[in-house]
Amino acid sequence: MDYIIVFLFSLILSLVLTPIVRKTMLRLDIIDMPNEYRWHRQPVAFMGGIAIFASLALVALLRIGLTREILVILLGGGVIFVLGLLDDLFGTHPRAKFAVQFLVTSGVVYFGVASRIFPYDWLNVSLTVFWILGLTNALNLLDNMDGLSSGITIIAALAIFGLSLLQGETGAALLSLALAGSCLGFLKYNFNPAKIFMGDCGSMFTGYMLATLAVLGGWQHRSPIAKILVSPILILSVAIFDTTLVTILRLINGRMPWQGGKDHSSHRLASILGGNERMTALVLYGIGTLAAMLGLIIVKLNSFIAILIATAWGIGMVIFGIRLTKVECYHQD
């Protein structure tokens, strides 16, 4: 019953708060204007992440037991949210932003939200830091088309909910549902044509939450290592794939990975689909859903079969990526 209440509570809060945030942003003239690096063509209110953060925080405080790990995740998430808020309002240097993310991640790991799947602490710490930093920025990069980041977050959060239940991590399961509900309410206003964007305060926050919840709900158990290690990677493979693809291609073409551009997997796929943004988002939702299902299924299989499935999925994504690279993007920048 608690699971249903948490999900519905966060969903309703987000449905109520998102239009309020939108009207406030429009009144304050806080608008994301189209430019050569942006995909949208009309001015759109942004910083909708405020509604996501507020919905999740209220539900967590009122309906979820604040264990040390949950409290640590929420406090770290609050700092990431504020960092994103400052970036949305004033802009922050990438190095400064990364430095704050690293400090938050280090603090979260220090206070116990860290992988335990390996027998060596240094390896667990290294994996966790890399994972949280990577996903925090991956969801930020994925927020490049109407409804994409919020939709993928919902799918991944629901999968992490399932993974947490399988591992007996009730707190992570409840918080994952709160995240899913908050993003689902926001998606009503964010799906194409979007009335409001997340902003960095939303995309970095959701990326951080997915990363830490995957650690708490999946990587707190040592055996079997292969399945537990791979499951969250599959669940979040759409964001990982997009970040990896755009980073490699930008470096090859002499660009910095954090430089904006219309060269993401979503932009390339939209070009293949004749510019249909809704279909692009739905196709990526489908890929994300299949990946999430595989991530949950392999937990119940033996390690050899789990590795085979993960390998086959990885090969499929590489082939998909090669196809996307044939779409010319950089002449548009």
Sequence and secondary structure as in RCSB ss.txt:
>XXXX:A:sequence
MDYIIVFLFSLILSLVLTPIVRKTMLRLDIIDMPNEYRWHRQPVAFMGGIAIFASLALVALLRIGLTREILVILL
GGGVIFVLGLLDDLFGTHPRAKFAVQFLVTSGVVYFGVASRIFPYDWLNVSLTVFWILGLTNALNLLDNMDGLSS
GITIIAALAIFGLSLLQGETGAALLSLALAGSCLGFLKYNFNPAKIFMGDCGSMFTGYMLATLAVLGGWQHRSPI
AKILVSPILILSVAIFDTTLVTILRLINGRMPWQGGKDHSSHRLASILGGNERMTALVLYGIGTLAAMLGLIIVK
LNSFIAILIATAWGIGMVIFGIRLTKVECYHQD
>XXXX:A:secstr
 HHHHHHHHHHHHHHHHHHHHHHHHHHTT EE   TT S  S EE  THHHHHHHHHHHHHHHS   HHHHHHHH
HHHHHHHHHHHHHHH   HHHHHHHHHHHHHHHHHTT S  SSS HHHHHHHHHHHHHHHHHHHHHH  STTHHH
HHHHHHHHHHHHHHHHTT HHHHHHHHHHHHHHHHHHHHHSSS SB   HHHHHHHHHHHHHHHHHHHTT  SSH
HHHHHHHHHHTHHHHHHHHHHHHHHHHTT  TTS  S SHHHHHHHHTTT HHHHHHHHHHHHHHHHHHHHHGGG
S HHHHHHHHHHHHHHHHHHHHHHHTS  GGG 
